[in-house]
Amino acid sequence: MTAWILRFCQNIRVNSHKLTKELSYEEIQSAEEALIRIINSQNGQLIFRRNTPKQYSFTKKNKILKVKSRLILGENPEDFVRPTVLPDHPIVRRRIDYIHQKLQHAGVETTLSHLRERFWISRGRKIVREVLQKCVTCKRYTLRPMVPDGPVPLPANRSNRLK
């Protein structure tokens, strides 16, 4: 949706090339980067550049906070080597829910490992667990059936006959 809005803003400019077909990969990427910058700026993560922990690196090109990983050697994608830092935010929770449903309602660890391929969510396991506990489909299949504690006592009129 954000990519469509950014395209609309581009198209209403006076001397711009009007785009009409489906979204390109670059438009989707720029929309995602814009959302990440908005999320980080709302939570004050871009403000404390001097006070950032040593494991965080700041990319000047995109103004996006990234984590330095120990997986520098090898042929891994850039997002895997330096995942983007995301705070607790409603958009991040929607992304977690989307990935959870995309993975066919997988558990906390599977959802978190899939998220960590591109993003590093602060307090990630706790946030993923909270999102998954609100999933109605998962709740339905994880509930235990109602089982009585023991044998139910006979009614009084049936137990009086035995005397």
KOLGUVO-137296 format. One record per atom (N, C-alpha, C): residue number from 0; residue in one letter; x, y, z. Coordinates in steps of 0.001 Angstrom, whole numbers, plus 500000, padded with zeros to 6 digits. Atoms other than C-alpha are relative to their C-alpha. Layout:
% KOLGUVO-137296
num NUM	residuo A	x X	y Y	z Z .
...
***
This chain:
% KOLGUVO-137296
num 0	residuo M	x 500820	y 498816	z 500000 .
num 0	residuo M	x 500000	y 500000	z 500000 .
num 0	residuo M	x 500871	y 501257	z 500000 .
num 1	residuo T	x 499110	y 498846	z 499925 .
num 1	residuo T	x 502832	y 502362	z 500856 .
num 1	residuo T	x 500655	y 500277	z 498648 .
num 2	residuo A	x 499384	y 499821	z 501318 .
num 2	residuo A	x 504438	y 501767	z 497465 .
num 2	residuo A	x 499039	y 500690	z 499033 .
num 3	residuo W	x 500991	y 499342	z 500859 .
num 3	residuo W	x 501199	y 502765	z 495725 .
num 3	residuo W	x 499868	y 501479	z 500362 .
num 4	residuo I	x 500094	y 498599	z 499567 .
num 4	residuo I	x 501012	y 505961	z 497798 .
num 4	residuo I	x 501218	y 500788	z 499522 .
num 5	residuo L	x 498794	y 499319	z 500472 .
num 5	residuo L	x 504626	y 506827	z 496973 .
num 5	residuo L	x 499968	y 500195	z 498485 .
num 6	residuo R	x 500130	y 499844	z 501448 .
num 6	residuo R	x 503921	y 506202	z 493288 .
num 6	residuo R	x 499027	y 501128	z 499667 .
num 7	residuo F	x 500960	y 498919	z 500226 .
num 7	residuo F	x 500883	y 508486	z 493467 .
num 7	residuo F	x 500659	y 501357	z 500216 .
num 8	residuo C	x 499302	y 498736	z 499733 .
num 8	residuo C	x 503020	y 511223	z 495022 .
num 8	residuo C	x 500974	y 500330	z 498875 .
num 9	residuo Q	x 499088	y 499792	z 501132 .
num 9	residuo Q	x 505547	y 510740	z 492217 .
num 9	residuo Q	x 499232	y 500438	z 498756 .
num 10	residuo N	x 500767	y 499705	z 501215 .
num 10	residuo N	x 502850	y 510873	z 489526 .
num 10	residuo N	x 499342	y 501381	z 500019 .
num 11	residuo I	x 500672	y 498694	z 499974 .
num 11	residuo I	x 501234	y 514104	z 490750 .
num 11	residuo I	x 500968	y 501159	z 499822 .
num 12	residuo R	x 499029	y 498939	z 500274 .
num 12	residuo R	x 504462	y 516031	z 490297 .
num 12	residuo R	x 499853	y 500437	z 498550 .
num 13	residuo V	x 500273	y 499398	z 501308 .
num 13	residuo V	x 504340	y 518318	z 487288 .
num 13	residuo V	x 500843	y 499380	z 498888 .
num 14	residuo N	x 499122	y 500442	z 501081 .
num 14	residuo N	x 507354	y 517222	z 485247 .
num 14	residuo N	x 500522	y 498581	z 500219 .
num 15	residuo S	x 499523	y 501353	z 499730 .
num 15	residuo S	x 507545	y 513572	z 486241 .
num 15	residuo S	x 499471	y 499027	z 498953 .
num 16	residuo H	x 500428	y 501075	z 500895 .
num 16	residuo H	x 507305	y 510426	z 484164 .
num 16	residuo H	x 498879	y 499233	z 500707 .
num 17	residuo K	x 501172	y 500639	z 499384 .
num 17	residuo K	x 503868	y 508911	z 484857 .
num 17	residuo K	x 500123	y 498477	z 499912 .
num 18	residuo L	x 499939	y 501460	z 499935 .
num 18	residuo L	x 503974	y 505276	z 485972 .
num 18	residuo L	x 498582	y 499462	z 500153 .
num 19	residuo T	x 501377	y 500497	z 499965 .
num 19	residuo T	x 500823	y 503253	z 485350 .
num 19	residuo T	x 499906	y 498496	z 500213 .
num 20	residuo K	x 500102	y 501462	z 499922 .
num 20	residuo K	x 501662	y 499529	z 485337 .
num 20	residuo K	x 500236	y 499522	z 501426 .
num 21	residuo E	x 499805	y 500563	z 498668 .
num 21	residuo E	x 502328	y 497174	z 488232 .
num 21	residuo E	x 501267	y 500561	z 500648 .
num 22	residuo L	x 498873	y 499464	z 499240 .
num 22	residuo L	x 504809	y 498082	z 490941 .
num 22	residuo L	x 501282	y 499258	z 499643 .
num 23	residuo S	x 498704	y 500628	z 500247 .
num 23	residuo S	x 508482	y 497437	z 490308 .
num 23	residuo S	x 500628	y 499592	z 501337 .
num 24	residuo Y	x 499288	y 500452	z 498805 .
num 24	residuo Y	x 510857	y 495769	z 492741 .
num 24	residuo Y	x 500619	y 501187	z 500736 .
num 25	residuo E	x 499369	y 498826	z 499389 .
num 25	residuo E	x 512632	y 499088	z 493348 .
num 25	residuo E	x 498983	y 500839	z 500768 .
num 26	residuo E	x 501040	y 499238	z 499304 .
num 26	residuo E	x 509361	y 500808	z 494275 .
num 26	residuo E	x 499608	y 499323	z 501310 .
num 27	residuo I	x 500353	y 500738	z 498780 .
num 27	residuo I	x 508516	y 498086	z 496785 .
num 27	residuo I	x 501120	y 500123	z 501027 .
num 28	residuo Q	x 498864	y 499857	z 499090 .
num 28	residuo Q	x 512026	y 498247	z 498281 .
num 28	residuo Q	x 500053	y 501394	z 500616 .
num 29	residuo S	x 499950	y 498635	z 499460 .
num 29	residuo S	x 511903	y 502037	z 498630 .
num 29	residuo S	x 498850	y 500243	z 500975 .
num 30	residuo A	x 501120	y 499868	z 499066 .
num 30	residuo A	x 508474	y 501805	z 500292 .
num 30	residuo A	x 500318	y 499318	z 501324 .
num 31	residuo E	x 499629	y 500699	z 498770 .
num 31	residuo E	x 509793	y 499250	z 502777 .
num 31	residuo E	x 501035	y 500794	z 500788 .
num 32	residuo E	x 498995	y 499179	z 499324 .
num 32	residuo E	x 512810	y 501435	z 503555 .
num 32	residuo E	x 499371	y 501246	z 500619 .
num 33	residuo A	x 500691	y 498826	z 499449 .
num 33	residuo A	x 510524	y 504446	z 504046 .
num 33	residuo A	x 499248	y 499630	z 501273 .
num 34	residuo L	x 500709	y 500451	z 498795 .
num 34	residuo L	x 508399	y 502470	z 506516 .
num 34	residuo L	x 500965	y 499743	z 501148 .
num 35	residuo I	x 499013	y 500277	z 498951 .
num 35	residuo I	x 511494	y 501334	z 508420 .
num 35	residuo I	x 500530	y 501304	z 500583 .
num 36	residuo R	x 499538	y 498699	z 499493 .
num 36	residuo R	x 512753	y 504929	z 508656 .
num 36	residuo R	x 498939	y 500658	z 500874 .
num 37	residuo I	x 501089	y 499421	z 499204 .
num 37	residuo I	x 509333	y 506061	z 509931 .
num 37	residuo I	x 499905	y 499304	z 501350 .
num 38	residuo I	x 500091	y 500766	z 498748 .
num 38	residuo I	x 509214	y 503271	z 512535 .
num 38	residuo I	x 501148	y 500375	z 500926 .
num 39	residuo N	x 498843	y 499675	z 499166 .
num 39	residuo N	x 512736	y 504016	z 513764 .
num 39	residuo N	x 499952	y 501432	z 500509 .
num 40	residuo S	x 500033	y 498609	z 499548 .
num 40	residuo S	x 512192	y 507770	z 513904 .
num 40	residuo S	x 498906	y 500224	z 501039 .
num 41	residuo Q	x 501062	y 499858	z 499000 .
num 41	residuo Q	x 508930	y 507407	z 515844 .
num 41	residuo Q	x 500432	y 499465	z 501353 .
num 42	residuo N	x 499552	y 500578	z 498745 .
num 42	residuo N	x 510691	y 505327	z 518457 .
num 42	residuo N	x 501327	y 500567	z 500473 .
num 43	residuo G	x 498815	y 499302	z 499528 .
num 43	residuo G	x 513667	y 507646	z 518751 .
num 43	residuo G	x 501301	y 499275	z 499777 .
num 44	residuo Q	x 498758	y 500740	z 500190 .
num 44	residuo Q	x 516260	y 505203	z 517455 .
num 44	residuo Q	x 500985	y 500741	z 499109 .
num 45	residuo L	x 499073	y 499249	z 500846 .
num 45	residuo L	x 517691	y 507600	z 514884 .
num 45	residuo L	x 500626	y 501164	z 500753 .
num 46	residuo I	x 499526	y 498833	z 499259 .
num 46	residuo I	x 518200	y 510304	z 517500 .
num 46	residuo I	x 501298	y 499695	z 500742 .
num 47	residuo F	x 498864	y 500271	z 499125 .
num 47	residuo F	x 520798	y 508509	z 519624 .
num 47	residuo F	x 501155	y 499333	z 499247 .
num 48	residuo R	x 498888	y 500556	z 500778 .
num 48	residuo R	x 523506	y 507889	z 517016 .
num 48	residuo R	x 501265	y 499869	z 500839 .
num 49	residuo R	x 498780	y 500042	z 499190 .
num 49	residuo R	x 526274	y 508707	z 519492 .
num 49	residuo R	x 499891	y 498965	z 501109 .
num 50	residuo N	x 500181	y 500903	z 498871 .
num 50	residuo N	x 524786	y 506492	z 522193 .
num 50	residuo N	x 499637	y 498579	z 499577 .
num 51	residuo T	x 500378	y 501343	z 500438 .
num 51	residuo T	x 524126	y 503419	z 520048 .
num 51	residuo T	x 501023	y 498990	z 500492 .
num 52	residuo P	x 499054	y 501038	z 499580 .
num 52	residuo P	x 525640	y 500167	z 521307 .
num 52	residuo P	x 500981	y 499657	z 498877 .
num 53	residuo K	x 498947	y 500270	z 500979 .
num 53	residuo K	x 528800	y 498928	z 519570 .
num 53	residuo K	x 499582	y 498981	z 498942 .
num 54	residuo Q	x 500384	y 500994	z 501000 .
num 54	residuo Q	x 527056	y 496030	z 517828 .
num 54	residuo Q	x 499110	y 500594	z 498913 .
num 55	residuo Y	x 500832	y 499355	z 501015 .
num 55	residuo Y	x 524841	y 498485	z 515924 .
num 55	residuo Y	x 500880	y 500826	z 499070 .
num 56	residuo S	x 499330	y 499124	z 500957 .
num 56	residuo S	x 526103	y 500118	z 512765 .
num 56	residuo S	x 498921	y 500817	z 499306 .
num 57	residuo F	x 500987	y 499102	z 500590 .
num 57	residuo F	x 524397	y 503003	z 511062 .
num 57	residuo F	x 500356	y 500216	z 498538 .
num 58	residuo T	x 499725	y 499784	z 501416 .
num 58	residuo T	x 524137	y 503050	z 507271 .
num 58	residuo T	x 499561	y 501406	z 499624 .
num 59	residuo K	x 500296	y 498608	z 500335 .
num 59	residuo K	x 524312	y 506613	z 506037 .
num 59	residuo K	x 499180	y 500105	z 498723 .
num 60	residuo K	x 500702	y 499950	z 501279 .
num 60	residuo K	x 522911	y 505781	z 502626 .
num 60	residuo K	x 498492	y 500006	z 500206 .
num 61	residuo N	x 501448	y 500144	z 499820 .
num 61	residuo N	x 519462	y 504767	z 503840 .
num 61	residuo N	x 499500	y 500577	z 501312 .
num 62	residuo K	x 500361	y 499552	z 498654 .
num 62	residuo K	x 519509	y 506175	z 507398 .
num 62	residuo K	x 499188	y 498933	z 500724 .
num 63	residuo I	x 500656	y 501139	z 499365 .
num 63	residuo I	x 518541	y 502751	z 508685 .
num 63	residuo I	x 500994	y 499363	z 500958 .
num 64	residuo L	x 499167	y 500614	z 498983 .
num 64	residuo L	x 519910	y 501212	z 511867 .
num 64	residuo L	x 500141	y 498510	z 499723 .
num 65	residuo K	x 499730	y 501410	z 500285 .
num 65	residuo K	x 521569	y 497810	z 511306 .
num 65	residuo K	x 500823	y 499409	z 501132 .
num 66	residuo V	x 499213	y 500717	z 499003 .
num 66	residuo V	x 523173	y 495181	z 513533 .
num 66	residuo V	x 501186	y 499362	z 499303 .
num 67	residuo K	x 498844	y 500719	z 500526 .
num 67	residuo K	x 526698	y 493950	z 512922 .
num 67	residuo K	x 499875	y 498548	z 500424 .
num 68	residuo S	x 500097	y 501416	z 499689 .
num 68	residuo S	x 526638	y 490202	z 512703 .
num 68	residuo S	x 501379	y 499368	z 499885 .
num 69	residuo R	x 498723	y 500697	z 500100 .
num 69	residuo R	x 529451	y 487677	z 513019 .
num 69	residuo R	x 500078	y 499171	z 498725 .
num 70	residuo L	x 500055	y 500799	z 501220 .
num 70	residuo L	x 528461	y 486112	z 509690 .
num 70	residuo L	x 500505	y 500782	z 498794 .
num 71	residuo I	x 499496	y 499153	z 501073 .
num 71	residuo I	x 530565	y 488464	z 507576 .
num 71	residuo I	x 500588	y 499156	z 498871 .
num 72	residuo L	x 499410	y 500856	z 501022 .
num 72	residuo L	x 532478	y 485717	z 505762 .
num 72	residuo L	x 498930	y 499102	z 499403 .
num 73	residuo G	x 500975	y 500860	z 500666 .
num 73	residuo G	x 530571	y 483675	z 503236 .
num 73	residuo G	x 499211	y 500775	z 498969 .
num 74	residuo E	x 500790	y 499397	z 501069 .
num 74	residuo E	x 528152	y 484353	z 500444 .
num 74	residuo E	x 498553	y 500175	z 500433 .
num 75	residuo N	x 501350	y 499747	z 499506 .
num 75	residuo N	x 525164	y 485462	z 502464 .
num 75	residuo N	x 499513	y 501351	z 499495 .
num 76	residuo P	x 500517	y 498694	z 500421 .
num 76	residuo P	x 522837	y 488280	z 501383 .
num 76	residuo P	x 500275	y 501075	z 501055 .
num 77	residuo E	x 499688	y 498873	z 499111 .
num 77	residuo E	x 523438	y 491729	z 502888 .
num 77	residuo E	x 499013	y 500110	z 501160 .
num 78	residuo D	x 500992	y 499923	z 498922 .
num 78	residuo D	x 520178	y 491667	z 504873 .
num 78	residuo D	x 500231	y 498928	z 501052 .
num 79	residuo F	x 499725	y 501070	z 499044 .
num 79	residuo F	x 521256	y 488393	z 506494 .
num 79	residuo F	x 501241	y 500319	z 500827 .
num 80	residuo V	x 498757	y 499665	z 499307 .
num 80	residuo V	x 524741	y 489662	z 507383 .
num 80	residuo V	x 499795	y 501180	z 500943 .
num 81	residuo R	x 500289	y 498821	z 499186 .
num 81	residuo R	x 523507	y 493028	z 508688 .
num 81	residuo R	x 498494	y 500237	z 500023 .
num 82	residuo P	x 501459	y 499820	z 499951 .
num 82	residuo P	x 519829	y 492750	z 509663 .
num 82	residuo P	x 499616	y 501376	z 500543 .
num 83	residuo T	x 500526	y 498700	z 499590 .
num 83	residuo T	x 517764	y 495891	z 510202 .
num 83	residuo T	x 499431	y 499910	z 501408 .
num 84	residuo V	x 500512	y 499955	z 498629 .
num 84	residuo V	x 516986	y 496832	z 513818 .
num 84	residuo V	x 498604	y 500608	z 499977 .
num 85	residuo L	x 501372	y 499510	z 499915 .
num 85	residuo L	x 513262	y 497220	z 514480 .
num 85	residuo L	x 499543	y 499973	z 501451 .
num 86	residuo P	x 500539	y 499984	z 498640 .
num 86	residuo P	x 511610	y 498264	z 517763 .
num 86	residuo P	x 498600	y 499399	z 500027 .
num 87	residuo D	x 501389	y 500444	z 499864 .
num 87	residuo D	x 508239	y 497188	z 519104 .
num 87	residuo D	x 499102	y 501101	z 499445 .
num 88	residuo H	x 500848	y 499026	z 500689 .
num 88	residuo H	x 505737	y 498945	z 516826 .
num 88	residuo H	x 498826	y 499240	z 499395 .
num 89	residuo P	x 501150	y 500706	z 500597 .
num 89	residuo P	x 502240	y 498096	z 515493 .
num 89	residuo P	x 500262	y 499477	z 498588 .
num 90	residuo I	x 499689	y 500486	z 501350 .
num 90	residuo I	x 503584	y 497806	z 511933 .
num 90	residuo I	x 500886	y 498760	z 500077 .
num 91	residuo V	x 499142	y 501170	z 499820 .
num 91	residuo V	x 506256	y 495377	z 513139 .
num 91	residuo V	x 499162	y 498805	z 500443 .
num 92	residuo R	x 500886	y 501087	z 499561 .
num 92	residuo R	x 503574	y 493339	z 514907 .
num 92	residuo R	x 499153	y 499477	z 498843 .
num 93	residuo R	x 500745	y 500451	z 501185 .
num 93	residuo R	x 501547	y 493241	z 511661 .
num 93	residuo R	x 500883	y 499138	z 499101 .
num 94	residuo R	x 499056	y 500785	z 500809 .
num 94	residuo R	x 504644	y 491980	z 509833 .
num 94	residuo R	x 500213	y 498623	z 500618 .
num 95	residuo I	x 499852	y 501282	z 499312 .
num 95	residuo I	x 505113	y 489261	z 512463 .
num 95	residuo I	x 498779	y 499133	z 499749 .
num 96	residuo D	x 501235	y 500749	z 500239 .
num 96	residuo D	x 501476	y 488226	z 512077 .
num 96	residuo D	x 499931	y 499509	z 498556 .
num 97	residuo Y	x 500005	y 500395	z 501416 .
num 97	residuo Y	x 501820	y 488179	z 508274 .
num 97	residuo Y	x 500926	y 498804	z 499766 .
num 98	residuo I	x 499052	y 501096	z 500187 .
num 98	residuo I	x 504903	y 485944	z 508407 .
num 98	residuo I	x 499509	y 498745	z 500705 .
num 99	residuo H	x 500568	y 501140	z 499269 .
num 99	residuo H	x 503233	y 483701	z 511011 .
num 99	residuo H	x 498937	y 499299	z 499153 .
num 100	residuo Q	x 501028	y 500601	z 500853 .
num 100	residuo Q	x 500283	y 483155	z 508671 .
num 100	residuo Q	x 500601	y 499442	z 498715 .
num 101	residuo K	x 499333	y 500480	z 501210 .
num 101	residuo K	x 502558	y 482779	z 505644 .
num 101	residuo K	x 500694	y 498661	z 500258 .
num 102	residuo L	x 499346	y 501252	z 499623 .
num 102	residuo L	x 504396	y 479996	z 507491 .
num 102	residuo L	x 499004	y 498969	z 500522 .
num 103	residuo Q	x 501049	y 500953	z 499633 .
num 103	residuo Q	x 501065	y 478202	z 508075 .
num 103	residuo Q	x 499890	y 499844	z 501517 .
num 104	residuo H	x 500175	y 499940	z 498546 .
num 104	residuo H	x 500811	y 479232	z 511761 .
num 104	residuo H	x 501091	y 499217	z 500724 .
num 105	residuo A	x 498858	y 500634	z 499351 .
num 105	residuo A	x 504287	y 478063	z 512732 .
num 105	residuo A	x 500177	y 500576	z 501401 .
num 106	residuo G	x 499789	y 499594	z 498619 .
num 106	residuo G	x 505520	y 478402	z 516303 .
num 106	residuo G	x 500897	y 501222	z 500130 .
num 107	residuo V	x 499216	y 498804	z 499688 .
num 107	residuo V	x 507535	y 481130	z 517990 .
num 107	residuo V	x 501391	y 499913	z 499379 .
num 108	residuo E	x 498624	y 500125	z 500477 .
num 108	residuo E	x 510985	y 479799	z 517075 .
num 108	residuo E	x 500086	y 500060	z 498482 .
num 109	residuo T	x 499974	y 499993	z 501463 .
num 109	residuo T	x 510184	y 479201	z 513406 .
num 109	residuo T	x 499715	y 501396	z 499463 .
num 110	residuo T	x 500336	y 498645	z 500440 .
num 110	residuo T	x 508560	y 482608	z 512995 .
num 110	residuo T	x 501157	y 500953	z 500274 .
num 111	residuo L	x 498888	y 499121	z 499641 .
num 111	residuo L	x 511433	y 484329	z 514797 .
num 111	residuo L	x 501215	y 499753	z 499111 .
num 112	residuo S	x 498840	y 500276	z 500856 .
num 112	residuo S	x 514122	y 482550	z 512758 .
num 112	residuo S	x 499764	y 500503	z 498579 .
num 113	residuo H	x 500308	y 499475	z 501332 .
num 113	residuo H	x 512343	y 483502	z 509534 .
num 113	residuo H	x 500114	y 501530	z 499986 .
num 114	residuo L	x 499884	y 498539	z 499900 .
num 114	residuo L	x 512146	y 487134	z 510693 .
num 114	residuo L	x 501461	y 500439	z 500062 .
num 115	residuo R	x 498601	y 499607	z 499800 .
num 115	residuo R	x 515831	y 487186	z 511649 .
num 115	residuo R	x 500843	y 499867	z 498738 .
num 116	residuo E	x 499263	y 500008	z 501262 .
num 116	residuo E	x 516843	y 486514	z 508071 .
num 116	residuo E	x 500164	y 501417	z 499461 .
num 117	residuo R	x 499927	y 498617	z 500496 .
num 117	residuo R	x 516185	y 490216	z 507395 .
num 117	residuo R	x 499956	y 501049	z 501101 .
num 118	residuo F	x 500226	y 498993	z 498967 .
num 118	residuo F	x 515276	y 491961	z 510663 .
num 118	residuo F	x 500489	y 499501	z 501349 .
num 119	residuo W	x 499671	y 500298	z 498610 .
num 119	residuo W	x 516534	y 492115	z 514233 .
num 119	residuo W	x 499043	y 500821	z 500849 .
num 120	residuo I	x 501008	y 499319	z 499199 .
num 120	residuo I	x 513605	y 492936	z 516496 .
num 120	residuo I	x 500462	y 499983	z 501447 .
num 121	residuo S	x 499606	y 499950	z 498599 .
num 121	residuo S	x 514548	y 494147	z 519957 .
num 121	residuo S	x 498908	y 499339	z 500843 .
num 122	residuo R	x 500906	y 500850	z 499207 .
num 122	residuo R	x 512965	y 491786	z 522517 .
num 122	residuo R	x 499112	y 499166	z 499064 .
num 123	residuo G	x 500729	y 500687	z 501063 .
num 123	residuo G	x 511974	y 489710	z 519482 .
num 123	residuo G	x 499184	y 498808	z 500458 .
num 124	residuo R	x 500713	y 501209	z 499582 .
num 124	residuo R	x 511042	y 486440	z 521176 .
num 124	residuo R	x 498745	y 500354	z 500794 .
num 125	residuo K	x 501153	y 499585	z 499193 .
num 125	residuo K	x 508740	y 488201	z 523651 .
num 125	residuo K	x 498892	y 500570	z 499119 .
num 126	residuo I	x 500997	y 499381	z 500879 .
num 126	residuo I	x 506992	y 490223	z 520929 .
num 126	residuo I	x 499347	y 498955	z 499110 .
num 127	residuo V	x 500569	y 501058	z 500845 .
num 127	residuo V	x 506574	y 487194	z 518644 .
num 127	residuo V	x 499052	y 499134	z 500818 .
num 128	residuo R	x 500872	y 500815	z 499146 .
num 128	residuo R	x 505137	y 485187	z 521544 .
num 128	residuo R	x 498680	y 500715	z 500276 .
num 129	residuo E	x 501230	y 499231	z 499751 .
num 129	residuo E	x 502644	y 487979	z 522330 .
num 129	residuo E	x 499095	y 500021	z 498773 .
num 130	residuo V	x 500799	y 499976	z 501231 .
num 130	residuo V	x 501529	y 488185	z 518692 .
num 130	residuo V	x 499371	y 498635	z 499757 .
num 131	residuo L	x 500512	y 501346	z 500258 .
num 131	residuo L	x 501158	y 484407	z 518403 .
num 131	residuo L	x 498944	y 499582	z 501016 .
num 132	residuo Q	x 501027	y 500324	z 499007 .
num 132	residuo Q	x 499137	y 484207	z 521630 .
num 132	residuo Q	x 498659	y 500614	z 499642 .
num 133	residuo K	x 501248	y 499367	z 500418 .
num 133	residuo K	x 496551	y 486485	z 520023 .
num 133	residuo K	x 499435	y 499383	z 498725 .
num 134	residuo C	x 500460	y 500637	z 501235 .
num 134	residuo C	x 496246	y 484294	z 516910 .
num 134	residuo C	x 498840	y 499062	z 500330 .
num 135	residuo V	x 501210	y 500768	z 499698 .
num 135	residuo V	x 492723	y 482860	z 516964 .
num 135	residuo V	x 500120	y 498569	z 499495 .
num 136	residuo T	x 499857	y 501344	z 500561 .
num 136	residuo T	x 493561	y 479900	z 514728 .
num 136	residuo T	x 500902	y 499144	z 500873 .
num 137	residuo C	x 499086	y 500758	z 499145 .
num 137	residuo C	x 496489	y 478832	z 516890 .
num 137	residuo C	x 499368	y 499714	z 501355 .
num 138	residuo K	x 500669	y 500182	z 498716 .
num 138	residuo K	x 494443	y 479330	z 520038 .
num 138	residuo K	x 499017	y 498841	z 499934 .
num 139	residuo R	x 501011	y 501045	z 500164 .
num 139	residuo R	x 491752	y 477024	z 518686 .
num 139	residuo R	x 500629	y 498610	z 500054 .
num 140	residuo Y	x 499392	y 501322	z 500069 .
num 140	residuo Y	x 494146	y 474144	z 518050 .
num 140	residuo Y	x 500894	y 499673	z 501183 .
num 141	residuo T	x 499163	y 500289	z 498839 .
num 141	residuo T	x 496196	y 474497	z 521231 .
num 141	residuo T	x 499200	y 499851	z 501287 .
num 142	residuo L	x 500816	y 500162	z 498799 .
num 142	residuo L	x 493291	y 474473	z 523686 .
num 142	residuo L	x 499795	y 498528	z 500311 .
num 143	residuo R	x 500277	y 501370	z 499578 .
num 143	residuo R	x 492758	y 471330	z 525695 .
num 143	residuo R	x 498500	y 499816	z 500134 .
num 144	residuo P	x 501437	y 500225	z 499827 .
num 144	residuo P	x 489331	y 469720	z 525729 .
num 144	residuo P	x 499633	y 500041	z 501479 .
num 145	residuo M	x 500458	y 499961	z 498614 .
num 145	residuo M	x 487259	y 470151	z 528861 .
num 145	residuo M	x 499817	y 498575	z 500502 .
num 146	residuo V	x 500076	y 501330	z 499408 .
num 146	residuo V	x 487733	y 467062	z 530981 .
num 146	residuo V	x 499633	y 500188	z 501463 .
num 147	residuo P	x 500330	y 499869	z 498573 .
num 147	residuo P	x 486031	y 466658	z 534353 .
num 147	residuo P	x 501152	y 499491	z 500861 .
num 148	residuo D	x 498908	y 500352	z 499100 .
num 148	residuo D	x 488355	y 466311	z 537344 .
num 148	residuo D	x 499953	y 498541	z 500432 .
num 149	residuo G	x 500152	y 501386	z 499582 .
num 149	residuo G	x 487000	y 462904	z 538281 .
num 149	residuo G	x 498602	y 499538	z 499658 .
num 150	residuo P	x 501363	y 500448	z 500272 .
num 150	residuo P	x 483838	y 460858	z 538211 .
num 150	residuo P	x 498985	y 500948	z 500640 .
num 151	residuo V	x 501044	y 499105	z 499527 .
num 151	residuo V	x 480736	y 462969	z 538603 .
num 151	residuo V	x 499121	y 499227	z 500978 .
num 152	residuo P	x 500841	y 500715	z 499034 .
num 152	residuo P	x 478672	y 462060	z 541731 .
num 152	residuo P	x 498586	y 499798	z 499453 .
num 153	residuo L	x 501370	y 500304	z 500423 .
num 153	residuo L	x 475285	y 460459	z 541189 .
num 153	residuo L	x 499022	y 500987	z 500623 .
num 154	residuo P	x 501027	y 499147	z 499405 .
num 154	residuo P	x 472178	y 462590	z 541720 .
num 154	residuo P	x 499373	y 499314	z 501217 .
num 155	residuo A	x 500551	y 500513	z 498738 .
num 155	residuo A	x 470388	y 462194	z 545074 .
num 155	residuo A	x 498903	y 498976	z 499760 .
num 156	residuo N	x 501100	y 500946	z 500209 .
num 156	residuo N	x 467306	y 460414	z 543653 .
num 156	residuo N	x 500502	y 498639	z 499520 .
num 157	residuo R	x 499472	y 501290	z 500447 .
num 157	residuo R	x 469477	y 457700	z 542079 .
num 157	residuo R	x 500786	y 499309	z 501101 .
num 158	residuo S	x 499223	y 500629	z 498934 .
num 158	residuo S	x 471662	y 457154	z 545120 .
num 158	residuo S	x 499103	y 499534	z 501142 .
num 159	residuo N	x 500914	y 500428	z 498946 .
num 159	residuo N	x 468629	y 456808	z 547472 .
num 159	residuo N	x 499453	y 498610	z 499724 .
num 160	residuo R	x 500522	y 501322	z 500337 .
num 160	residuo R	x 467428	y 453690	z 545632 .
num 160	residuo R	x 500931	y 498885	z 500444 .
num 161	residuo L	x 499036	y 501028	z 499655 .
num 161	residuo L	x 470584	y 451842	z 546500 .
num 161	residuo L	x 499933	y 499608	z 501465 .
num 162	residuo K	x 500054	y 500293	z 498563 .
num 162	residuo K	x 469827	y 451939	z 550246 .
num 162	residuo K	x 499021	y 498952	z 500331 .
***
